[in-house]
């Protein structure tokens, strides 16, 4: 094989590897929904399946492309297997849009577009961009 052709093949292989690496670096972050309340939180991303976050725990969610997170806080009770489950209608709920650009993910907050914010009891982009915290709030659920 001629040296010029061999060099062309090497450059083609390098370009293919680079292009493969770039496509693997698509948008996406793993962030947390942190439940610091006595309520049972339920979150879903882009209208998909929901994930339960029991009181005083957290769950990871993957933010792939710009989208929306729906969050609700319910009273909690012990289910038939002894685990906490959400009961009754939500005592608080909201929806938030988020942006995911490469490895930078955050909830959109009006004109500024970034920073911390949210509506009680939900705090956005805290402790880091893309995290959502359900904080302690309001009246307690009735005893069960």
C-alpha positions in Angstrom: 0.0 0.0 0.0 1.3 3.5 -0.8 2.2 5.7 2.1 -0.3 8.4 1.1 -3.2 5.9 1.0 -2.2 4.4 4.3 -2.1 7.9 5.9 -5.6 8.5 4.5 -6.9 5.3 6.1 -5.3 6.3 9.4 -6.9 9.8 9.3 -10.3 8.3 8.3 -10.1 5.9 11.3 -9.2 8.7 13.7 -12.1 10.8 12.3 -14.5 7.9 12.8 -13.3 7.4 16.4 -13.6 11.1 17.1 -17.1 11.3 15.6 -18.2 8.3 17.7 -16.8 10.0 20.8 -18.7 13.2 20.1 -22.0 11.4 19.6 -21.4 9.6 22.9 -21.1 13.0 24.6 -24.7 13.9 24.0 -26.7 16.0 26.4 -27.4 14.3 29.8 -26.9 14.7 33.5 -27.8 12.6 36.5 -29.4 14.8 39.1 -31.2 14.2 42.4 -34.7 14.8 43.8 -34.1 15.2 47.5 -37.1 14.8 49.8 -36.4 16.6 53.2 -40.0 16.6 54.2 -42.3 14.1 56.0 -44.3 13.8 52.8 -44.0 11.1 50.1 -42.8 12.8 46.9 -43.6 11.5 43.4 -41.7 12.8 40.4 -41.9 12.1 36.7 -39.9 13.3 33.7 -41.5 14.3 30.5 -44.8 12.6 31.4 -43.1 9.2 31.7 -43.2 6.7 34.5 -43.1 8.2 38.0 -40.6 7.5 40.8 -41.5 7.6 44.5 -39.3 9.4 46.9 -40.1 8.4 50.5 -39.7 11.0 53.3 -36.1 12.0 54.1 -34.5 10.2 51.1 -33.5 11.0 47.5 -33.6 9.5 44.0 -31.6 10.1 40.9 -33.1 11.2 37.6 -31.5 11.5 34.2 -32.0 14.7 32.3 -31.3 13.9 28.7 -32.7 16.8 26.6 -34.7 19.9 27.5 -37.9 18.7 29.1 -40.2 18.9 32.1 -40.3 17.4 35.6 -43.6 17.0 37.4 -43.4 16.8 41.2 -46.1 16.2 43.8 -46.0 15.7 47.6 -48.5 13.4 49.2 -49.3 12.3 52.8 -47.6 9.0 53.5 -48.9 5.9 55.2 -47.7 2.3 55.6 -48.8 0.1 52.8 -49.7 -3.7 53.0 -46.1 -4.7 52.9 -45.1 -2.2 55.6 -43.5 0.3 53.2 -44.5 4.0 53.0 -46.8 4.8 50.1 -48.4 8.0 49.0 -52.1 8.4 50.0 -54.8 10.9 49.0 -54.5 13.9 46.7 -51.3 15.9 46.5 -50.8 18.5 49.3 -48.4 20.3 46.9 -47.6 19.9 43.2 -45.9 21.8 40.4 -44.1 21.3 37.0 -40.8 22.7 36.0 -38.9 22.8 32.7 -35.3 22.0 32.6 -32.4 22.5 30.1 -29.8 19.8 29.4 -26.8 21.0 27.3 -24.0 18.4 27.2 -23.1 18.0 30.9 -24.8 21.2 32.1 -28.4 20.7 33.4 -30.5 23.1 35.3 -34.2 24.1 35.9 -35.3 27.2 34.0 -36.2 30.1 36.2 -37.9 32.8 34.2 -35.9 35.6 32.6 -32.6 34.8 34.2 -32.9 31.2 33.2 -30.6 29.9 36.0 -29.9 30.2 39.7 -31.9 29.0 42.6 -35.7 29.3 42.9 -39.0 27.4 42.9 -42.2 27.7 44.8 -42.6 26.5 48.4 -42.1 23.6 49.2 -40.0 23.0 46.1 -36.5 24.5 45.7 -34.7 24.2 42.4 -31.0 24.1 41.4 -30.0 23.5 45.0 -27.6 22.2 46.3 -26.4 22.0 42.6 -27.8 22.9 39.2 -30.5 20.4 38.2 -31.3 19.2 41.8 -34.8 19.6 43.1 -35.5 19.7 46.9 -38.8 19.0 48.6 -38.5 21.0 51.8 -40.4 20.8 55.0 -43.6 22.8 54.7 -47.1 23.6 55.9 -49.6 21.6 58.0 -48.9 18.1 58.9 -50.9 15.2 57.4 -53.7 13.8 59.6 -52.6 10.9 61.7 -53.3 7.5 60.1 
